[in-house]
Amino acid sequence: MLTEKIIKTDPDKRYRRVLSASTLTGDAVRNPMGEDLGRIDDIAIDVPSGRVVYAILSTGGFLGLGDKLFAIPWSVLKVDEDNRCFILDADRITLENAPGYERNNWPDMSDTMWGSEVCGYYHAKPYWEETTNRTWRTGRGA
């Protein structure tokens, strides 16, 4: 169920199901122990399907200089609604050893070999292999 991706314990805070990508940029990414792992630098979308497939995590550096970027499969992230951050079940050492890249040398994110390596590292099913059950309502009679 999709709500499993959202951590929300404060019943008085409003539940946000749809957010603009710009509101997510700069959000902190923490692990379940509360350690800061970095910030969301960007969001990668599979254009043909319209699905968000990676959150681009930025670690280190200063004002975007000298930092390392990581494509994190969207499916492994949870949103912490109460603290308005993302949760990634990984420690700093796991992230330090993850496949990453430099800001001026982005990989071809549509390359399935590269994507398989990234998804495998995070134990995620590659987005192109996932199926979604979507029910579209047009408001028209059958």
N, C-alpha and C positions, 0 to 999 in steps of 0.2 A: 504494500500500500504506500502511496506517495507521501502520506503524512509521517511515515517513519523517518523521512529525511529531515524532519523539522523537530527541534528540541524546543519545547515550550512548557514552562512550568508555572508561569505567572498568569492566572486566569484574567487578570485585569488589563493585560496588554493586548492590543489588537493583533490578530493573526494576519500575517501578510502572505498571500499565496502567489501573487504576481508582482514582480518587481522590475524596474528598469535596470538594464545593465550598468548604467552610470551610477546608480545608488549602491551597487556592489563593489565597484572599483574603489580600492583603498581599504576595504574591510579587512580586519584582522583574520588570520587563520591560526587557530590554536589546536593543540591536541587535547585528548580527554583529561590529561593531567593539568591543563591550563597553561602549558608552555607556549610562548609565542613562536610560531614557525615562519611568519612573514605576512605579506599583504596580497590581496587580489590586485593584480596589475591589469588584467584584461580578461575577456571572456571569448572563447573560440566557439563558433557556430558552424555546424554542418549546413551549408546553404541549401542544398536540395531538400533536406528534410525539415530545416528550420529548427533543429534541436541544438541545445547547448551541449557541447561534448567535452570541453576542457575549461577549467578555470586556470588562468595563468598566474602562478604564485611567484612573487618576487621576494627574494631573501637578501639580506645584507645591503651593502652599498649605501650611498647617500644621495638623495634626490634623484634616484634612478641610475646613478653612475656606479659602476663596479659591482652591481648586483648580479645574481644568477637567477635565471627564470626556470620554472618547472611547469610543464603541462600536467595538471592533476585531473584525472578523469572525473567528470562531474558526478558520476554515479557513486563515488566513494566519499563525497563531501556531505556533511549535514549542516543545516543552518540552525544556529542557536538564536532563536527569536528574542529571548530575554536579554542577551548580551550583544545582539546584532553583530555576530561574527560567524565564521565558518569553523567547523570541527573536522579535522583530518586525523584519523586514527594512525598516527605515525610519530615516532620520536625524532629528535633532531638528527641523530646519527643515520636513521633510515633515510631522511630527507637529504642529508649531505651526500649519500651514496646513490641517490636517485638519478635517472637520466635527466640532465638539464641542458641548458644552452645559454648563450650570451645574448644580450639585448639586440645586438647588431647582426646576429646570425641565427635567425629563427629556422627551425626545421620545416620540412614540408609536412604539415599536419594531416594531409590527406593520404600520405604514404602509409599503407596498412602494415608494412614491416616495422616502421618506426612506431606506429600506434600500438601494434601488438607488444612491442618491447615495453612501452610506457604502461599500458594496461596490465601486462603481466607483472610488472614490478609492484603495482598497487593491488594485485589480485582482483582486477576488475574485468568484466566481460567487455570486449571491444564494442564501441557504440554501434558499429556497422553490423554486429551480430545480434544486437538486442532487438527484441520485438516489442512494440507497444500496442496496447489495445486502446484505441481511441474511438470514441463514439462522437460523431459530429452531428449536431442538430442544426438543421437548416430552417426550421420553422415552417417548412412546407409539408403538405400532406403527401402520403405515399401514392 
